[in-house]
Amino acid sequence: MKSNPTNLLRTSIRELKPYSSARSLYTGKTGVFLDANENPYGVYNRYPDPLQIELKERLCEIKGGEIDQLFVGNGSDEVIDTVLRLFCEPRQDKVLTFTPTYGMYKVSTQIHGVELIEIPLTTDFQIDCDELQSYFKDEHLKLIFLCSPNNPTANSMDSKSIEFILNHFKGIVLIDEAYIDFSDKESWLKRLDSYPNLIISQTLSKAWGMAGLRLGLAYASKNIIGYFNAIKPPYNVSSLNQETALKLLENTHVFQNQLKEIKSEKQRMFNALKMVDCVKTIYPSDSNFILIEVENAQEVYKKLLAKHIVIRNRENDVANCLRITVGTALENTLLITALKTYSNV
Ligand SMILES: *Cc1c(COP(=O)(O)O)cnc(C)c1O
């Protein structure tokens, strides 16, 4: 049923002979470095480790997996872009996703000139697998983007549906787990070895609090990660970013405590939002944000903005819906108070 990922590659990539950078030819830490035309003086004068080995070792200690099954990119954006560059032939191949979902899938496929098939989620924001089989027959459908927990709906996809797709689709499946740390559901990382065409993307931008560093992760078979490494810009993550991330990852208690706080604040917001008149529906959340339905999304959005409280109006994706990130206790209280004031006028 499965195609070998190598056979799914773009033709130009199958024929590619990758650039070999000075720092990937010689990996020793000490030596007389006269190979990369660097300035011999200074602090950041040397090119960074192209494969970010120390950072990957630390990430594997924390999250599991092996370093040759891990790619580190300049944000998840680079992961999404790289997958499209590897597997999708412009003006020929297609990608499928389930809407509403993360906007970058559409933007990236458009940039690459690749058609995006958008299958609506059911009313409870789940995947309707019956509808899918007919699409799987299309040999140009190379890739499925599946976001779980999903942005902006906040819920996780049913694991049975994900399993169905992994078992029946012969192309590449990318599961975007940007919000997995907020969820009680298990990551698909443990199942990586069972599915040679599975790519899991995660990020240090959300639960790990490093959005400013731009560090996105992709886990896949050694084979697929080898292709990622072959086509990435040689020095895609700066020394500054690698060092800073390593430093921040020294103490994981900090993040565990923040996670606990965010989860308990989310529960408090749920309870508080139930008491707010203008809130019609509060959708269940496996992430660090809450999707709510109101009567007039744009009006509520603007009223909050006037108080310098910025949330996301998602009414173009889900009718009358607003997306609220869980902030600090004080920020959340300000939001709830503002919503209550709005409801009472
Ligand atoms: C926020 C988010 C990301 C993270 O993107 P980065 O480029 O790593 O900051 C990825 N996927 C989804 C669905 C997100 O909401």
The ligand as a MOL file (V3000), in Angstrom:
LIG
                    3D

  0  0  0     0  0            999 V3000
M  V30 BEGIN CTAB
M  V30 COUNTS 15 15 0 0 0
M  V30 BEGIN ATOM
M  V30 1 C 1.8770 28.2410 16.1230 0
M  V30 2 C 1.8230 27.0840 15.2080 0
M  V30 3 C 2.9880 26.5320 14.6900 0
M  V30 4 C 4.3330 27.0480 15.0870 0
M  V30 5 O 4.9660 27.6940 14.0920 0
M  V30 6 P 6.4910 28.1680 14.3010 0
M  V30 7 O 6.8550 28.5690 12.9200 0
M  V30 8 O 7.2550 26.9450 14.7660 0
M  V30 9 O 6.5090 29.2520 15.2900 0
M  V30 10 C 2.8960 25.4310 13.8660 0
M  V30 11 N 1.7020 24.8940 13.5510 0
M  V30 12 C 0.5570 25.3910 14.0500 0
M  V30 13 C -0.7230 24.7380 13.7220 0
M  V30 14 C 0.5870 26.5070 14.8770 0
M  V30 15 O -0.5730 27.0240 15.3390 0
M  V30 END ATOM
M  V30 BEGIN BOND
M  V30 1 1 1 2
M  V30 2 1 2 3
M  V30 3 2 2 14
M  V30 4 1 3 4
M  V30 5 2 3 10
M  V30 6 1 4 5
M  V30 7 1 5 6
M  V30 8 2 6 7
M  V30 9 1 6 8
M  V30 10 1 6 9
M  V30 11 1 10 11
M  V30 12 2 11 12
M  V30 13 1 12 13
M  V30 14 1 12 14
M  V30 15 1 14 15
M  V30 END BOND
M  V30 END CTAB
M  END
